[in-house]
Amino acid sequence: MHKFDRIQLVKIALRVSLATAFLSAVADRFGWWEPFGQGSWGNMASFTDYVHQLIPFASGWLLTMNAWASTVVETTLGVLLLTGWKPKLVGTASCLLLTTFGTAMAISLGAEAPLSYSVFTAASAAAAYATLGTTSPSHTIRNPESTA
């Protein structure tokens, strides 16, 4: 009999949507969206300027390090989300990164910025993914229309 696992479907949707959001932001930093007439930053220099808006006390090597560190972390989390590796760990790390980013946006740019860009919504999705990552296979929810 066919077993419909809704939790597994939600986990896949959460990890793919979070992964694509992280990887899309990274692609924008390298100008990979520009051929399609899209993107916000287009290059690392513009992204570094944006990072400076979020953490204005950082300059020089500290600013460069923050811009590149966030790029490496987002790329790593994006790839790990796509692979489904250690959902609890990767989901928690994604949630912490997004919460930190959203808080920095709120402090530096105002409360509207992280809300309009759904940063805290994404953080909640990452928390849900981390929580669902702890769900054992015995918690499978069956489709009520399927036969047992």
C-alpha positions in Angstrom: 0.0 0.0 0.0 1.1 3.6 -0.7 2.0 5.5 2.4 1.8 9.3 2.1 4.4 10.9 4.5 3.4 14.6 4.9 6.2 15.3 7.3 8.8 14.1 4.8 7.2 16.3 2.2 7.3 19.3 4.4 11.0 18.6 5.4 11.9 18.5 1.7 10.0 21.7 0.9 11.6 23.5 3.9 15.2 22.4 3.0 14.9 23.1 -0.7 13.4 26.5 -0.2 16.0 27.5 2.4 18.8 26.2 0.3 17.7 28.0 -2.8 17.3 31.3 -0.8 20.9 31.0 0.5 22.4 30.0 -2.8 20.4 32.7 -4.7 21.8 35.4 -2.4 25.3 34.0 -2.9 24.8 33.9 -6.7 23.7 37.6 -6.6 27.0 38.5 -4.9 28.9 37.1 -7.9 26.6 38.7 -10.5 25.2 35.4 -11.7 21.6 36.9 -11.8 22.6 39.9 -14.0 22.3 38.0 -17.3 18.7 37.5 -16.4 18.1 41.1 -15.6 17.9 40.4 -11.9 19.9 40.8 -8.8 20.5 43.4 -6.1 24.3 43.5 -5.6 25.9 42.1 -8.7 29.4 41.9 -7.2 31.2 41.4 -3.9 32.1 45.1 -3.6 28.4 46.1 -3.6 27.6 43.3 -1.2 30.4 44.4 1.1 28.9 47.9 1.1 25.6 46.4 2.2 27.3 44.4 5.0 28.8 47.8 6.1 25.3 49.2 6.4 24.4 46.3 8.6 27.5 46.4 10.8 28.7 50.0 10.4 31.4 49.6 13.1 33.2 47.1 10.9 35.7 48.4 8.3 38.8 47.3 6.5 39.8 43.6 7.0 37.0 43.1 9.5 34.3 44.2 7.0 35.9 42.1 4.2 36.1 39.1 6.5 32.4 39.4 7.5 31.3 39.7 3.9 33.3 36.6 2.8 32.5 34.6 6.0 28.7 35.1 5.4 29.2 34.1 1.8 31.0 30.9 2.8 28.5 30.1 5.6 25.5 30.6 3.3 27.0 28.5 0.5 27.8 25.7 3.0 24.4 25.8 4.6 22.8 25.9 1.1 24.7 22.8 0.0 24.1 20.9 3.2 20.4 21.7 3.1 20.2 20.4 -0.5 21.8 17.1 0.6 19.7 16.8 3.7 22.7 16.2 5.9 22.1 16.4 9.7 18.8 18.3 9.6 18.8 19.2 13.3 22.3 20.7 13.1 21.9 22.4 9.7 18.4 23.7 10.5 19.6 25.1 13.8 22.6 26.8 12.2 20.4 28.3 9.5 17.9 29.6 12.1 20.7 31.2 14.1 22.3 32.8 11.0 18.9 34.2 9.8 18.0 35.4 13.2 21.3 37.2 13.5 21.0 38.7 10.0 17.4 39.8 10.7 18.4 41.4 14.0 21.2 43.3 12.3 18.8 44.4 9.6 16.3 45.6 12.2 18.9 47.5 14.2 20.7 49.1 11.2 17.9 49.6 8.6 14.7 49.6 10.8 12.1 47.0 11.7 10.5 47.0 8.3 13.5 45.7 6.4 13.7 42.1 7.8 9.9 41.9 7.8 9.5 42.9 4.2 12.3 40.4 3.2 10.7 37.7 5.4 14.0 37.0 7.2 12.3 36.0 10.4 9.8 33.8 8.4 12.8 32.0 6.9 14.4 31.7 10.4 11.1 30.1 11.5 11.2 27.7 8.6 14.8 26.8 9.5 13.7 26.1 13.1 10.8 24.0 11.8 13.2 22.0 9.6 15.5 21.5 12.6 12.6 20.3 14.8 11.2 18.0 12.1 14.7 16.6 11.7 14.3 15.1 15.1 11.1 13.3 14.1 11.5 9.6 13.9 10.1 7.5 11.0 7.5 6.1 13.5 5.8 9.4 13.4 4.7 9.1 9.9 1.3 10.7 9.1 -0.8 8.7 6.7 -3.1 10.1 4.2 -6.6 9.4 5.5 -7.8 8.5 2.0 -5.2 5.7 1.7 -6.0 2.2 3.0 -4.0 0.8 5.8 
